[in-house]
Amino acid sequence: MTNILDGVKSADIKITKEVQSLSDMVKDPGLSVVDRIESFEDIMSLEIGDTSLKRARNLERELNIRQLYIKYEGENPSGTQKDRIAFAQVQDALRRDYKIISLATCGNYGVAVAYAAYLAGMECKIFIPKTYHTARLKEMEIFDAEIIRLPGTYEHTVTQSSELALKNKWYDANPGGSNTSLQITAYAEIANEIYDELHDAPKFIACPVSNGTLLAGVYRGFVRLYKRGKTSRIPRFIAGSAAFKNPIISSFKADFETCLDIDPKLIKETVINEPLINWHSFDGDEALYAIRQSGGDAHHISDKKMKDMSTFLHKKEGYRILPASTSGLIAFLQIHEKNEMINDRYVAILTGKY
């Protein structure tokens, strides 16, 4: 493979000459802060979002449904929707003149922030639970990120990394807290992109949930569009996650008003469910509110169903989909199986990186 990035080993993420040139401008201390931020925003305009929305016609025929669309977030540079929030956080850090950005991750978010931070010329510290199996460590290291393994669960790692960021005056890019609004706004752009293609809101949106930020953000985006008179309705949001290992799903099933933590001892991570599981969802209340307010639903999904659906999508539609990402689509199809959907428009948000 060809070397890129000033001699750094090649990663799956390819950087064009245009993006590299803009990155050099972002890193140039001789330029004004305004010019550097503008260059970073140009990178965002070129690289982030505007992912495809395509009908899954083969899936429609197999499952006896019409107008099922896939919003394929795998077209973002790191292969997931995480680039949307990663670049938003790095942009914020750049505006506030931080030199170091830090976060905890299961894998995908770490790659996205490492990539964005590299382009911005920032140091990046990534905290990962010791027991997690992410295959994306090499990509993080290629973009000069420092990997720090900590004992405990993902939630403990988030807490510890946030404490270290505060102590050392690093920019804390972890989920929850003051970052919730920024990340929800970044994910709300997905709603705008769907509207641009369909010229209205779909009846249902199927979405995987872990911390809940993605679902909450897309919901907020459609609420804004509806209140501005752009759409005739707000979609119903269908959430899926690892079976009995996610507080959002468990809290919805138990009819709780707020998202309550689940017992960490009951959670066991696997290669399939790692992107979804947690005992505390940092934006769980926002996601739970979105599901309830939209008249949606939430389902527990097994590892086997997610793996099988990923294989099915590859065979029928040609997409290489992260198995965990299929949990929302599976939840929607389980509803369809019990009560066939009429001819309307339905969107599943999927991401692509294994």
C-alpha positions in Angstrom: 0.0 0.0 0.0 1.2 3.5 -0.7 2.5 5.7 2.1 0.6 8.9 2.9 0.6 11.7 5.4 4.2 12.7 5.3 5.6 9.2 5.5 3.1 7.8 8.0 2.0 4.3 7.3 -1.0 3.9 5.1 -4.4 3.6 6.8 -7.8 2.6 5.4 -8.7 6.3 5.4 -7.3 7.9 2.3 -6.4 11.6 2.3 -6.7 13.5 -1.0 -4.2 16.1 -2.1 -6.9 18.8 -1.5 -7.6 17.7 2.0 -3.8 17.4 2.8 -3.3 20.9 1.5 -6.1 22.2 3.7 -4.7 20.3 6.7 -1.3 21.9 6.2 -3.1 25.3 6.4 -4.9 24.3 9.6 -1.6 23.3 11.1 0.2 26.5 10.0 0.9 28.7 13.1 1.7 31.6 10.8 -2.0 31.8 9.7 -4.7 33.6 11.7 -7.1 31.5 13.8 -9.9 32.5 11.5 -8.0 31.2 8.4 -7.1 28.0 10.2 -10.7 27.3 11.3 -12.0 28.2 7.8 -9.6 25.6 6.3 -10.8 23.0 8.8 -14.4 23.8 7.9 -13.5 23.3 4.3 -12.3 19.8 5.1 -15.6 19.1 6.9 -17.6 20.3 3.9 -15.5 18.1 1.6 -15.4 15.0 3.8 -18.2 14.7 6.3 -21.9 13.9 5.7 -23.9 13.9 2.5 -24.0 10.1 2.6 -26.2 8.3 0.2 -29.8 7.4 0.8 -30.8 4.5 -1.5 -33.7 2.1 -1.8 -33.0 -1.4 -0.7 -35.0 -3.0 -3.5 -33.7 -6.5 -3.1 -34.4 -6.3 0.6 -37.9 -5.0 -0.2 -38.6 -8.0 -2.4 -37.3 -10.5 0.1 -39.3 -9.0 3.0 -42.4 -7.9 1.2 -42.1 -4.2 2.0 -41.9 -1.1 -0.2 -39.8 2.0 -0.1 -37.2 0.9 2.5 -34.2 3.2 2.3 -30.7 2.7 3.7 -28.9 5.8 4.9 -25.4 4.6 4.5 -23.1 6.3 7.0 -20.2 4.0 5.9 -19.3 6.6 3.3 -17.8 8.9 5.9 -14.0 8.9 6.0 -13.6 6.5 8.9 -16.6 4.4 7.7 -19.1 5.4 10.4 -21.4 8.3 11.5 -18.9 9.0 14.3 -17.0 11.3 11.9 -19.9 13.8 12.2 -19.4 14.3 15.9 -15.6 13.8 15.9 -15.1 16.7 13.5 -17.6 18.8 15.4 -15.6 18.3 18.6 -12.2 18.9 17.0 -13.6 22.1 15.4 -14.8 23.2 18.8 -11.4 22.4 20.3 -9.7 24.3 17.5 -11.8 27.4 18.1 -11.0 27.3 21.8 -7.3 26.9 21.2 -6.8 23.5 22.7 -3.7 21.6 21.8 -4.7 18.1 23.1 -8.0 16.3 22.7 -9.0 13.2 24.7 -11.8 10.7 24.8 -12.8 7.1 25.7 -13.9 4.8 23.0 -14.9 1.2 22.0 -13.2 1.8 18.6 -15.0 3.7 15.9 -15.2 7.0 17.7 -11.5 6.8 18.5 -10.5 6.4 14.9 -12.8 9.3 13.9 -11.3 11.7 16.5 -7.8 10.6 15.8 -8.2 11.3 12.1 -9.9 14.7 12.7 -7.2 15.7 15.3 -4.4 14.7 12.9 -5.8 17.0 10.2 -6.1 19.8 12.8 -2.5 19.2 14.1 -3.7 18.3 17.6 -2.4 15.7 20.0 -5.0 13.0 20.6 -5.2 10.7 23.7 -7.6 7.7 23.4 -8.6 5.7 26.4 -9.9 2.1 25.8 -11.1 -0.5 28.4 -8.5 -3.2 28.8 -11.0 -6.0 28.0 -12.2 -4.5 24.7 -11.3 -6.2 21.4 -11.4 -3.3 18.9 -9.6 -4.1 15.7 -9.1 -0.4 14.9 -6.1 0.3 17.2 -3.6 0.4 14.3 -5.7 3.1 12.5 -5.7 5.3 15.7 -1.9 4.9 16.0 -1.3 5.7 12.3 -2.9 9.1 13.0 -0.4 9.6 15.9 -3.0 9.0 18.7 -1.7 7.8 22.0 -3.6 4.7 23.2 -4.1 4.3 26.9 -5.7 1.1 28.3 -7.6 1.4 31.6 -9.2 -1.3 33.8 -13.0 -1.4 34.2 -16.0 -0.9 31.9 -16.5 1.6 29.1 -18.4 3.8 31.5 -15.6 3.8 34.0 -13.1 4.6 31.2 -15.2 7.6 30.2 -15.3 8.9 33.8 -11.6 8.4 34.3 -10.6 10.0 31.0 -12.9 13.0 31.7 -11.2 13.4 35.1 -7.8 13.3 33.5 -8.8 15.8 30.9 -10.0 18.3 33.5 -6.9 17.8 35.6 -4.5 18.3 32.6 -6.6 20.9 30.8 -7.2 18.8 27.7 -10.3 19.1 25.6 -12.7 16.4 26.7 -14.5 14.9 23.7 -16.4 12.3 25.7 -20.2 11.8 25.3 -22.7 13.4 27.7 -22.4 16.6 29.7 -21.6 19.8 27.9 -20.9 17.9 24.6 -24.4 16.6 24.3 -25.8 19.7 22.5 -22.8 19.8 20.1 -23.1 16.1 19.2 -26.9 16.2 18.8 -26.6 19.2 16.5 -24.0 17.3 14.4 -26.2 14.3 14.1 -29.3 16.4 13.3 -27.7 17.1 9.9 -28.7 13.5 9.0 -32.3 14.5 9.2 -31.7 17.4 6.8 -29.9 15.1 4.3 -32.9 12.6 4.4 -35.3 15.5 3.9 -33.3 16.8 0.9 -33.7 13.4 -0.8 -37.3 12.6 0.2 -38.8 16.1 0.4 -40.6 15.0 3.5 -40.1 12.8 6.6 -40.3 9.0 6.3 -42.9 7.2 8.4 -40.3 5.3 10.4 -36.6 5.7 11.1 -34.7 2.6 12.4 -31.6 3.3 14.4 -29.0 1.4 16.5 -28.5 2.8 20.0 -25.6 2.7 22.4 -25.3 6.0 24.3 -28.4 7.2 22.3 -26.8 10.4 20.8 -27.4 9.4 17.2 -31.1 8.7 17.6 -31.6 11.8 19.7 -29.8 13.9 17.2 -31.8 12.7 14.1 -35.0 13.1 16.1 -34.1 16.7 17.0 -33.3 17.4 13.4 -36.8 16.2 12.2 -38.5 18.1 15.0 -36.9 21.3 13.8 -37.9 20.6 10.2 -41.5 19.9 11.2 -41.8 23.0 13.3 -40.4 25.0 10.4 -43.2 23.6 8.2 -40.8 21.7 6.0 -42.3 18.2 6.7 -45.8 16.9 7.2 -44.8 14.7 10.2 -42.1 13.6 12.6 -40.9 10.1 11.9 -41.5 7.3 14.5 -38.2 6.2 15.8 -37.4 2.5 16.2 -34.4 1.6 18.3 -32.5 -1.6 18.5 -29.6 -2.7 20.7 -27.8 -5.7 22.2 -30.2 -8.0 24.0 -30.6 -7.0 27.7 -27.4 -5.0 27.7 -28.5 -1.4 26.9 -30.3 0.9 29.4 -32.3 2.7 26.7 -34.0 -0.5 25.5 -34.4 -1.9 29.0 -35.9 1.4 30.3 -38.3 1.7 27.4 -39.5 -1.9 27.9 -40.0 -1.3 31.6 -41.9 1.9 30.9 -39.6 4.0 32.9 -39.8 7.8 32.5 -36.0 8.2 32.6 -33.2 6.0 31.4 -32.1 3.9 34.4 -28.7 2.2 34.7 -28.5 -1.6 34.5 -26.3 -3.9 36.7 -22.8 -3.9 35.2 -22.4 -7.5 36.4 -25.1 -8.7 34.0 -23.2 -7.3 30.9 -20.7 -9.4 29.0 -19.2 -7.9 25.9 -18.6 -9.8 22.7 -17.0 -8.9 19.4 -20.5 -8.3 17.9 -22.2 -6.4 20.7 -19.2 -4.2 21.9 -20.4 -1.1 20.0 -23.8 -1.2 21.7 -23.5 -2.4 25.2 -23.3 -0.2 28.3 -24.8 -0.1 31.8 -25.1 3.7 31.6 -26.2 5.5 28.4 -24.8 9.0 28.5 -27.5 10.5 26.4 -30.1 7.8 27.3 -32.7 10.2 28.5 -32.6 12.2 25.2 -33.0 9.0 23.2 -35.7 7.6 25.4 -37.7 10.8 25.1 -37.3 10.7 21.3 -38.7 7.2 21.1 -41.6 7.9 23.3 -42.5 11.3 21.8 -42.4 10.0 18.3 -44.6 7.0 19.1 -41.7 4.7 18.4 -40.5 1.3 19.8 -37.4 -0.4 21.0 -36.2 -4.0 20.8 -33.5 -6.3 22.2 -31.5 -7.9 19.4 -29.3 -11.0 19.7 -25.8 -11.2 18.4 -26.8 -13.9 16.0 -29.5 -11.8 14.4 -27.1 -8.9 13.9 -24.5 -11.1 12.4 -27.0 -12.8 10.1 -28.5 -9.5 9.0 -25.0 -8.1 8.2 -24.4 -11.1 6.0 -27.8 -10.8 4.4 -27.3 -7.1 3.5 -23.9 -7.9 1.9 -25.5 -10.7 -0.2 -28.6 -8.8 -1.2 -27.6 -5.2 -1.4 -23.8 -5.2 -1.6 -23.2 -3.3 1.6 -20.6 -4.2 4.1 -22.3 -3.4 7.4 -21.1 -3.4 11.0 -23.3 -6.2 12.5 -24.1 -4.0 15.6 -25.4 -1.3 13.2 -28.1 -3.6 11.9 -29.9 -3.7 15.3 -32.3 -0.8 14.5 -33.2 -2.3 11.1 -33.9 -5.7 12.7 -36.1 -4.1 15.3 -38.1 -2.4 12.5 -38.4 -5.6 10.5 -39.7 -7.4 13.6 -42.5 -4.9 13.8 -43.2 -5.3 10.1 -43.3 -9.1 10.6 -46.1 -8.8 13.2 -48.0 -6.0 11.5 -47.2 -5.5 7.8 -46.3 -1.9 6.9 -48.4 -0.2 4.3 -46.7 1.4 1.3 -44.9 4.3 2.8 -41.3 5.4 3.3 -39.0 3.8 5.8 -35.3 4.6 6.6 -32.7 2.5 8.3 -29.5 4.2 9.4 -26.6 1.9 8.9 -22.8 2.2 9.2 -20.1 0.3 7.4 -16.9 -0.4 9.3 -16.1 -3.8 10.7 
